[in-house]
Amino acid sequence: MTINQKTRLKNKKFIRKLKQKEEILSQPFIKGLTIKVYTMTPKKPNSALRKVAKVKLNKGVGSKKQTIITAYIPKEKHTLSIHNLVLVRAGKTKDLPGLKYKIVRGVLDCK
């Protein structure tokens, strides 16, 4: 494999990831299943334990690969555990790097 072929493969993978993200962001809400619930620490001036969850998104019947994202759980006291259904929307959390999604409270299993 030449260097040119390797860069093309990397570009194809990058383009595929971008298409998945555009597909997620184009919809207002997406249903998903929680895989893991844990805490993260925010960036430098802030200090707390922010609650986040890994969510496997349901994309429909025809899709082979399901996307796994990390989403922020807003407000205090949540009842989320593994295998709960949640509704996810796009929205960044400023002090948590890498989080681009939030879980909607009061819908499905997130009370």
N, CA, C and O atoms as a GROMACS GRO file, in nm:
protein
  444
    1MET      N    1   0.083  -0.118   0.000
    1MET     CA    2   0.000   0.000   0.000
    1MET      C    3   0.088   0.125   0.000
    1MET      O    4   0.182   0.136   0.079
    2THR      N    5   0.057   0.215  -0.086
    2THR     CA    6   0.135   0.338  -0.092
    2THR      C    7   0.082   0.438   0.010
    2THR      O    8  -0.025   0.419   0.068
    3ILE      N    9   0.157   0.545   0.028
    3ILE     CA   10   0.116   0.649   0.123
    3ILE      C   11  -0.014   0.714   0.077
    3ILE      O   12  -0.100   0.747   0.158
    4ASN      N   13  -0.027   0.733  -0.053
    4ASN     CA   14  -0.147   0.796  -0.108
    4ASN      C   15  -0.271   0.711  -0.079
    4ASN      O   16  -0.376   0.765  -0.045
    5GLN      N   17  -0.259   0.578  -0.092
    5GLN     CA   18  -0.372   0.489  -0.066
    5GLN      C   19  -0.412   0.493   0.082
    5GLN      O   20  -0.530   0.490   0.116
    6LYS      N   21  -0.311   0.500   0.171
    6LYS     CA   22  -0.339   0.506   0.314
    6LYS      C   23  -0.414   0.634   0.350
    6LYS      O   24  -0.507   0.631   0.430
    7THR      N   25  -0.372   0.746   0.291
    7THR     CA   26  -0.441   0.873   0.321
    7THR      C   27  -0.583   0.871   0.269
    7THR      O   28  -0.674   0.926   0.332
    8ARG      N   29  -0.604   0.806   0.153
    8ARG     CA   30  -0.741   0.794   0.101
    8ARG      C   31  -0.830   0.714   0.195
    8ARG      O   32  -0.946   0.751   0.218
    9LEU      N   33  -0.776   0.604   0.249
    9LEU     CA   34  -0.853   0.524   0.343
    9LEU      C   35  -0.887   0.603   0.468
    9LEU      O   36  -1.000   0.595   0.518
   10LYS      N   37  -0.791   0.680   0.520
   10LYS     CA   38  -0.817   0.763   0.637
   10LYS      C   39  -0.925   0.865   0.607
   10LYS      O   40  -1.013   0.889   0.689
   11ASN      N   41  -0.918   0.925   0.488
   11ASN     CA   42  -1.018   1.024   0.450
   11ASN      C   43  -1.157   0.961   0.440
   11ASN      O   44  -1.256   1.023   0.479
   12LYS      N   45  -1.165   0.839   0.387
   12LYS     CA   46  -1.295   0.771   0.376
   12LYS      C   47  -1.355   0.746   0.513
   12LYS      O   48  -1.475   0.765   0.534
   13LYS      N   49  -1.271   0.702   0.609
   13LYS     CA   50  -1.319   0.679   0.745
   13LYS      C   51  -1.366   0.809   0.808
   13LYS      O   52  -1.469   0.813   0.875
   14PHE      N   53  -1.289   0.917   0.786
   14PHE     CA   54  -1.324   1.048   0.840
   14PHE      C   55  -1.456   1.097   0.781
   14PHE      O   56  -1.540   1.150   0.854
   15ILE      N   57  -1.473   1.080   0.651
   15ILE     CA   58  -1.597   1.123   0.585
   15ILE      C   59  -1.715   1.042   0.637
   15ILE      O   60  -1.823   1.097   0.656
   16ARG      N   61  -1.696   0.911   0.660
   16ARG     CA   62  -1.802   0.827   0.714
   16ARG      C   63  -1.844   0.874   0.852
   16ARG      O   64  -1.964   0.879   0.882
   17LYS      N   65  -1.746   0.910   0.937
   17LYS     CA   66  -1.778   0.961   1.070
   17LYS      C   67  -1.854   1.092   1.061
   17LYS      O   68  -1.950   1.113   1.136
   18LEU      N   69  -1.812   1.182   0.970
   18LEU     CA   70  -1.882   1.309   0.953
   18LEU      C   71  -2.027   1.288   0.911
   18LEU      O   72  -2.116   1.358   0.959
   19LYS      N   73  -2.050   1.193   0.822
   19LYS     CA   74  -2.187   1.166   0.778
   19LYS      C   75  -2.272   1.116   0.893
   19LYS      O   76  -2.389   1.153   0.903
   20GLN      N   77  -2.215   1.031   0.980
   20GLN     CA   78  -2.289   0.982   1.097
   20GLN      C   79  -2.325   1.098   1.188
   20GLN      O   80  -2.438   1.106   1.236
   21LYS      N   81  -2.230   1.189   1.213
   21LYS     CA   82  -2.256   1.303   1.301
   21LYS      C   83  -2.362   1.395   1.241
   21LYS      O   84  -2.449   1.444   1.313
   22GLU      N   85  -2.355   1.419   1.110
   22GLU     CA   86  -2.456   1.502   1.045
   22GLU      C   87  -2.594   1.439   1.056
   22GLU      O   88  -2.693   1.508   1.077
   23GLU      N   89  -2.599   1.307   1.042
   23GLU     CA   90  -2.726   1.235   1.052
   23GLU      C   91  -2.785   1.250   1.192
   23GLU      O   92  -2.905   1.268   1.208
   24ILE      N   93  -2.698   1.242   1.294
   24ILE     CA   94  -2.744   1.257   1.432
   24ILE      C   95  -2.791   1.400   1.456
   24ILE      O   96  -2.897   1.421   1.514
   25LEU      N   97  -2.712   1.498   1.412
   25LEU     CA   98  -2.744   1.638   1.439
   25LEU      C   99  -2.862   1.688   1.357
   25LEU      O  100  -2.924   1.788   1.394
   26SER      N  101  -2.895   1.621   1.245
   26SER     CA  102  -3.007   1.666   1.162
   26SER      C  103  -3.142   1.639   1.228
   26SER      O  104  -3.241   1.706   1.196
   27GLN      N  105  -3.148   1.542   1.319
   27GLN     CA  106  -3.273   1.509   1.387
   27GLN      C  107  -3.280   1.584   1.519
   27GLN      O  108  -3.177   1.598   1.586
   28PRO      N  109  -3.397   1.631   1.560
   28PRO     CA  110  -3.406   1.703   1.687
   28PRO      C  111  -3.382   1.613   1.808
   28PRO      O  112  -3.315   1.654   1.903
   29PHE      N  113  -3.436   1.492   1.807
   29PHE     CA  114  -3.418   1.397   1.917
   29PHE      C  115  -3.395   1.258   1.861
   29PHE      O  116  -3.447   1.222   1.755
   30ILE      N  117  -3.316   1.179   1.934
   30ILE     CA  118  -3.293   1.040   1.894
   30ILE      C  119  -3.307   0.951   2.017
   30ILE      O  120  -3.260   0.985   2.126
   31LYS      N  121  -3.373   0.838   2.000
   31LYS     CA  122  -3.389   0.744   2.110
   31LYS      C  123  -3.264   0.656   2.118
   31LYS      O  124  -3.206   0.618   2.016
   32GLY      N  125  -3.224   0.623   2.242
   32GLY     CA  126  -3.108   0.538   2.260
   32GLY      C  127  -3.118   0.455   2.386
   32GLY      O  128  -3.209   0.473   2.467
   33LEU      N  129  -3.022   0.364   2.403
   33LEU     CA  130  -3.018   0.274   2.517
   33LEU      C  131  -2.889   0.302   2.594
   33LEU      O  132  -2.781   0.303   2.536
   34THR      N  133  -2.900   0.323   2.726
   34THR     CA  134  -2.780   0.353   2.805
   34THR      C  135  -2.698   0.226   2.825
   34THR      O  136  -2.751   0.120   2.858
   35ILE      N  137  -2.568   0.241   2.803
   35ILE     CA  138  -2.475   0.130   2.820
   35ILE      C  139  -2.402   0.141   2.953
   35ILE      O  140  -2.379   0.042   3.021
   36LYS      N  141  -2.367   0.265   2.989
   36LYS     CA  142  -2.288   0.288   3.109
   36LYS      C  143  -2.319   0.426   3.164
   36LYS      O  144  -2.331   0.522   3.087
   37VAL      N  145  -2.332   0.438   3.295
   37VAL     CA  146  -2.354   0.567   3.362
   37VAL      C  147  -2.236   0.590   3.456
   37VAL      O  148  -2.206   0.507   3.542
   38TYR      N  149  -2.170   0.705   3.440
   38TYR     CA  150  -2.052   0.735   3.522
   38TYR      C  151  -2.036   0.886   3.539
   38TYR      O  152  -2.122   0.962   3.494
   39THR      N  153  -1.927   0.930   3.604
   39THR     CA  154  -1.903   1.072   3.627
   39THR      C  155  -1.774   1.117   3.560
   39THR      O  156  -1.684   1.037   3.536
   40MET      N  157  -1.768   1.246   3.529
   40MET     CA  158  -1.649   1.308   3.471
   40MET      C  159  -1.616   1.434   3.549
   40MET      O  160  -1.702   1.492   3.614
   41THR      N  161  -1.490   1.476   3.543
   41THR     CA  162  -1.451   1.603   3.605
   41THR      C  163  -1.438   1.708   3.496
   41THR      O  164  -1.389   1.678   3.387
   42PRO      N  165  -1.482   1.833   3.522
   42PRO     CA  166  -1.478   1.938   3.420
   42PRO      C  167  -1.338   1.997   3.402
   42PRO      O  168  -1.242   1.958   3.468
   43LYS      N  169  -1.331   2.093   3.309
   43LYS     CA  170  -1.204   2.160   3.280
   43LYS      C  171  -1.158   2.247   3.396
   43LYS      O  172  -1.229   2.264   3.495
   44LYS      N  173  -1.039   2.302   3.384
   44LYS     CA  174  -0.958   2.358   3.492
   44LYS      C  175  -1.026   2.446   3.599
   44LYS      O  176  -1.022   2.405   3.715
   45PRO      N  177  -1.085   2.559   3.572
   45PRO     CA  178  -1.128   2.641   3.687
   45PRO      C  179  -1.243   2.578   3.768
   45PRO      O  180  -1.259   2.610   3.886
   46ASN      N  181  -1.321   2.489   3.707
   46ASN     CA  182  -1.434   2.427   3.777
   46ASN      C  183  -1.393   2.295   3.841
   46ASN      O  184  -1.300   2.228   3.795
   47SER      N  185  -1.465   2.258   3.947
   47SER     CA  186  -1.439   2.128   4.008
   47SER      C  187  -1.571   2.070   4.059
   47SER      O  188  -1.636   2.127   4.147
   48ALA      N  189  -1.607   1.957   4.003
   48ALA     CA  190  -1.729   1.886   4.044
   48ALA      C  191  -1.728   1.752   3.975
   48ALA      O  192  -1.637   1.722   3.897
   49LEU      N  193  -1.826   1.670   4.003
   49LEU     CA  194  -1.842   1.544   3.933
   49LEU      C  195  -1.968   1.556   3.848
   49LEU      O  196  -2.080   1.555   3.900
   50ARG      N  197  -1.951   1.565   3.719
   50ARG     CA  198  -2.064   1.575   3.626
   50ARG      C  199  -2.108   1.435   3.585
   50ARG      O  200  -2.025   1.349   3.557
   51LYS      N  201  -2.238   1.414   3.583
   51LYS     CA  202  -2.293   1.283   3.550
   51LYS      C  203  -2.308   1.272   3.398
   51LYS      O  204  -2.367   1.359   3.334
   52VAL      N  205  -2.254   1.164   3.340
   52VAL     CA  206  -2.265   1.139   3.197
   52VAL      C  207  -2.302   0.992   3.174
   52VAL      O  208  -2.291   0.909   3.264
   53ALA      N  209  -2.347   0.963   3.052
   53ALA     CA  210  -2.387   0.826   3.018
   53ALA      C  211  -2.344   0.795   2.876
   53ALA      O  212  -2.351   0.880   2.787
   54LYS      N  213  -2.300   0.670   2.855
   54LYS     CA  214  -2.274   0.622   2.719
   54LYS      C  215  -2.406   0.569   2.666
   54LYS      O  216  -2.474   0.491   2.733
   55VAL      N  217  -2.442   0.611   2.545
   55VAL     CA  218  -2.571   0.576   2.487
   55VAL      C  219  -2.550   0.513   2.350
   55VAL      O  220  -2.477   0.566   2.266
   56LYS      N  221  -2.616   0.400   2.327
   56LYS     CA  222  -2.616   0.337   2.195
   56LYS      C  223  -2.742   0.384   2.124
   56LYS      O  224  -2.853   0.355   2.168
   57LEU      N  225  -2.725   0.456   2.014
   57LEU     CA  226  -2.839   0.515   1.943
   57LEU      C  227  -2.909   0.412   1.856
   57LEU      O  228  -2.846   0.327   1.794
   58ASN      N  229  -3.042   0.421   1.853
   58ASN     CA  230  -3.123   0.337   1.765
   58ASN      C  231  -3.138   0.411   1.633
   58ASN      O  232  -3.199   0.518   1.628
   59LYS      N  233  -3.084   0.355   1.526
   59LYS     CA  234  -3.090   0.423   1.398
   59LYS      C  235  -3.195   0.364   1.305
   59LYS      O  236  -3.218   0.419   1.198
   60GLY      N  237  -3.258   0.255   1.344
   60GLY     CA  238  -3.358   0.194   1.258
   60GLY      C  239  -3.325   0.050   1.228
   60GLY      O  240  -3.226  -0.004   1.278
   61VAL      N  241  -3.407  -0.012   1.147
   61VAL     CA  242  -3.395  -0.156   1.122
   61VAL      C  243  -3.282  -0.187   1.025
   61VAL      O  244  -3.210  -0.284   1.045
   62GLY      N  245  -3.265  -0.105   0.921
   62GLY     CA  246  -3.169  -0.136   0.814
   62GLY      C  247  -3.024  -0.113   0.847
   62GLY      O  248  -2.937  -0.168   0.780
   63SER      N  249  -2.992  -0.033   0.948
   63SER     CA  250  -2.853   0.001   0.974
   63SER      C  251  -2.780  -0.113   1.044
   63SER      O  252  -2.834  -0.176   1.135
   64LYS      N  253  -2.656  -0.140   1.000
   64LYS     CA  254  -2.578  -0.250   1.058
   64LYS      C  255  -2.503  -0.204   1.182
   64LYS      O  256  -2.504  -0.272   1.284
   65LYS      N  257  -2.437  -0.088   1.172
   65LYS     CA  258  -2.359  -0.039   1.285
   65LYS      C  259  -2.440   0.064   1.363
   65LYS      O  260  -2.501   0.152   1.304
   66GLN      N  261  -2.440   0.051   1.494
   66GLN     CA  262  -2.507   0.149   1.578
   66GLN      C  263  -2.402   0.241   1.639
   66GLN      O  264  -2.295   0.196   1.679
   67THR      N  265  -2.435   0.368   1.647
   67THR     CA  266  -2.342   0.467   1.698
   67THR      C  267  -2.349   0.473   1.850
   67THR      O  268  -2.458   0.471   1.907
   68ILE      N  269  -2.232   0.480   1.915
   68ILE     CA  270  -2.225   0.496   2.059
   68ILE      C  271  -2.171   0.635   2.089
   68ILE      O  272  -2.064   0.672   2.041
   69ILE      N  273  -2.246   0.712   2.168
   69ILE     CA  274  -2.206   0.849   2.202
   69ILE      C  275  -2.203   0.864   2.354
   69ILE      O  276  -2.255   0.780   2.428
   70THR      N  277  -2.142   0.973   2.399
   70THR     CA  278  -2.143   1.009   2.541
   70THR      C  279  -2.232   1.132   2.556
   70THR      O  280  -2.212   1.231   2.486
   71ALA      N  281  -2.328   1.126   2.647
   71ALA     CA  282  -2.424   1.236   2.665
   71ALA      C  283  -2.427   1.280   2.811
   71ALA      O  284  -2.410   1.200   2.902
   72TYR      N  285  -2.448   1.410   2.831
   72TYR     CA  286  -2.454   1.470   2.964
   72TYR      C  287  -2.594   1.454   3.022
   72TYR      O  288  -2.694   1.468   2.952
   73ILE      N  289  -2.601   1.424   3.152
   73ILE     CA  290  -2.730   1.414   3.222
   73ILE      C  291  -2.750   1.544   3.300
   73ILE      O  292  -2.683   1.564   3.401
   74PRO      N  293  -2.839   1.631   3.255
   74PRO     CA  294  -2.855   1.762   3.322
   74PRO      C  295  -2.931   1.753   3.454
   74PRO      O  296  -2.995   1.652   3.484
   75LYS      N  297  -2.924   1.859   3.531
   75LYS     CA  298  -2.992   1.878   3.659
   75LYS      C  299  -2.942   1.780   3.765
   75LYS      O  300  -2.852   1.700   3.741
   76GLU      N  301  -3.003   1.788   3.883
   76GLU     CA  302  -2.960   1.704   3.996
   76GLU      C  303  -3.043   1.577   4.005
   76GLU      O  304  -3.157   1.572   3.959
   77LYS      N  305  -2.984   1.477   4.065
   77LYS     CA  306  -3.050   1.349   4.096
   77LYS      C  307  -3.120   1.286   3.975
   77LYS      O  308  -3.228   1.329   3.935
   78HIS      N  309  -3.057   1.187   3.920
   78HIS     CA  310  -3.118   1.114   3.809
   78HIS      C  311  -3.142   0.969   3.851
   78HIS      O  312  -3.084   0.921   3.948
   79THR      N  313  -3.228   0.901   3.777
   79THR     CA  314  -3.261   0.762   3.808
   79THR      C  315  -3.213   0.668   3.699
   79THR      O  316  -3.262   0.556   3.686
   80LEU      N  317  -3.116   0.713   3.619
   80LEU     CA  318  -3.070   0.632   3.506
   80LEU      C  319  -2.982   0.517   3.553
   80LEU      O  320  -2.904   0.530   3.647
   81SER      N  321  -2.997   0.406   3.486
   81SER     CA  322  -2.909   0.291   3.508
   81SER      C  323  -2.886   0.224   3.372
   81SER      O  324  -2.934   0.273   3.269
   82ILE      N  325  -2.815   0.115   3.372
   82ILE     CA  326  -2.786   0.045   3.247
   82ILE      C  327  -2.915  -0.011   3.188
   82ILE      O  328  -3.004  -0.055   3.261
   83HIS      N  329  -2.925  -0.010   3.056
   83HIS     CA  330  -3.038  -0.062   2.979
   83HIS      C  331  -3.166   0.020   2.993
   83HIS      O  332  -3.276  -0.032   2.975
   84ASN      N  333  -3.154   0.148   3.025
   84ASN     CA  334  -3.270   0.237   3.025
   84ASN      C  335  -3.280   0.306   2.890
   84ASN      O  336  -3.179   0.336   2.827
   85LEU      N  337  -3.403   0.331   2.844
   85LEU     CA  338  -3.425   0.405   2.721
   85LEU      C  339  -3.423   0.554   2.751
   85LEU      O  340  -3.484   0.600   2.847
   86VAL      N  341  -3.351   0.630   2.669
   86VAL     CA  342  -3.342   0.776   2.688
   86VAL      C  343  -3.360   0.846   2.555
   86VAL      O  344  -3.348   0.785   2.448
   87LEU      N  345  -3.391   0.975   2.563
   87LEU     CA  346  -3.402   1.060   2.446
   87LEU      C  347  -3.284   1.156   2.448
   87LEU      O  348  -3.259   1.221   2.549
   88VAL      N  349  -3.210   1.165   2.337
   88VAL     CA  350  -3.088   1.245   2.330
   88VAL      C  351  -3.108   1.358   2.231
   88VAL      O  352  -3.169   1.341   2.126
   89ARG      N  353  -3.056   1.476   2.267
   89ARG     CA  354  -3.059   1.591   2.176
   89ARG      C  355  -2.919   1.649   2.164
   89ARG      O  356  -2.833   1.624   2.249
   90ALA      N  357  -2.895   1.726   2.059
   90ALA     CA  358  -2.765   1.790   2.039
   90ALA      C  359  -2.755   1.912   2.130
   90ALA      O  360  -2.852   1.985   2.146
   91GLY      N  361  -2.638   1.934   2.188
   91GLY     CA  362  -2.616   2.049   2.275
   91GLY      C  363  -2.489   2.031   2.355
   91GLY      O  364  -2.474   1.932   2.426
   92LYS      N  365  -2.397   2.125   2.343
   92LYS     CA  366  -2.268   2.111   2.411
   92LYS      C  367  -2.278   2.148   2.558
   92LYS      O  368  -2.367   2.222   2.600
   93THR      N  369  -2.184   2.094   2.635
   93THR     CA  370  -2.164   2.133   2.774
   93THR      C  371  -2.028   2.200   2.778
   93THR      O  372  -1.927   2.139   2.744
   94LYS      N  373  -2.025   2.326   2.820
   94LYS     CA  374  -1.903   2.407   2.805
   94LYS      C  375  -1.782   2.351   2.879
   94LYS      O  376  -1.672   2.350   2.823
   95ASP      N  377  -1.800   2.307   3.002
   95ASP     CA  378  -1.681   2.269   3.079
   95ASP      C  379  -1.645   2.121   3.069
   95ASP      O  380  -1.551   2.076   3.134
   96LEU      N  381  -1.717   2.043   2.988
   96LEU     CA  382  -1.682   1.903   2.966
   96LEU      C  383  -1.636   1.884   2.821
   96LEU      O  384  -1.718   1.890   2.729
   97PRO      N  385  -1.506   1.863   2.801
   97PRO     CA  386  -1.456   1.849   2.664
   97PRO      C  387  -1.503   1.718   2.600
   97PRO      O  388  -1.500   1.613   2.663
   98GLY      N  389  -1.544   1.728   2.474
   98GLY     CA  390  -1.584   1.608   2.400
   98GLY      C  391  -1.731   1.572   2.410
   98GLY      O  392  -1.776   1.481   2.340
   99LEU      N  393  -1.807   1.640   2.495
   99LEU     CA  394  -1.950   1.609   2.506
   99LEU      C  395  -2.030   1.704   2.418
   99LEU      O  396  -2.025   1.826   2.436
  100LYS      N  397  -2.104   1.647   2.324
  100LYS     CA  398  -2.181   1.728   2.230
  100LYS      C  399  -2.330   1.698   2.236
  100LYS      O  400  -2.407   1.749   2.155
  101TYR      N  401  -2.370   1.613   2.330
  101TYR     CA  402  -2.509   1.572   2.338
  101TYR      C  403  -2.560   1.579   2.482
  101TYR      O  404  -2.482   1.568   2.576
  102LYS      N  405  -2.691   1.598   2.497
  102LYS     CA  406  -2.754   1.601   2.629
  102LYS      C  407  -2.873   1.506   2.629
  102LYS      O  408  -2.939   1.486   2.527
  103ILE      N  409  -2.900   1.450   2.745
  103ILE     CA  410  -3.016   1.362   2.762
  103ILE      C  411  -3.135   1.447   2.804
  103ILE      O  412  -3.121   1.537   2.888
  104VAL      N  413  -3.251   1.420   2.748
  104VAL     CA  414  -3.373   1.496   2.779
  104VAL      C  415  -3.436   1.435   2.903
  104VAL      O  416  -3.462   1.315   2.908
  105ARG      N  417  -3.461   1.519   3.004
  105ARG     CA  418  -3.520   1.471   3.130
  105ARG      C  419  -3.672   1.465   3.118
  105ARG      O  420  -3.732   1.544   3.044
  106GLY      N  421  -3.734   1.374   3.190
  106GLY     CA  422  -3.879   1.364   3.196
  106GLY      C  423  -3.943   1.288   3.083
  106GLY      O  424  -4.066   1.284   3.072
  107VAL      N  425  -3.861   1.227   2.998
  107VAL     CA  426  -3.915   1.150   2.886
  107VAL      C  427  -3.856   1.008   2.895
  107VAL      O  428  -3.740   0.990   2.931
  108LEU      N  429  -3.938   0.908   2.861
  108LEU     CA  430  -3.898   0.767   2.867
  108LEU      C  431  -3.852   0.730   3.007
  108LEU      O  432  -3.925   0.756   3.103
  109ASP      N  433  -3.733   0.669   3.024
  109ASP     CA  434  -3.692   0.620   3.155
  109ASP      C  435  -3.615   0.722   3.239
  109ASP      O  436  -3.578   0.692   3.352
  110CYS      N  437  -3.589   0.839   3.186
  110CYS     CA  438  -3.510   0.940   3.261
  110CYS      C  439  -3.606   1.033   3.334
  110CYS      O  440  -3.662   1.124   3.274
  111LYS      N  441  -3.623   1.010   3.464
  111LYS     CA  442  -3.715   1.092   3.545
  111LYS      C  443  -3.641   1.206   3.611
  111LYS      O  444  -3.703   1.285   3.682
   0.00000   0.00000   0.00000
